[in-house]
Amino acid sequence: MEDFKNFLIRFRYQIIGALIAILLLCTGLYKVVLWILVILAGIYCGYYFGKNKEQIKEKLKNLIDKM
């Protein structure tokens, strides 16, 4: 019993993550979560491109010149 308790304490976050994943899959909410992740990735890319515009232009120019 003590080993099982230590197992639960050691892997509690992984177990919670697995339970949440099972819940998302069973309810179909993973589709909503996937859309949210795609939207957040788009927001991050826009922020990154806006902040590093000159560096991106230079890298693209060098890439096109190599082709």
ABEGO torsion letter per residue (X at the ends): XAAAAAAAAAAAAAAAAAAAAAAAAAAGAAAAAAAAAAAAAAAAAAAAAAAAAAAAAAAAAAAAAAX
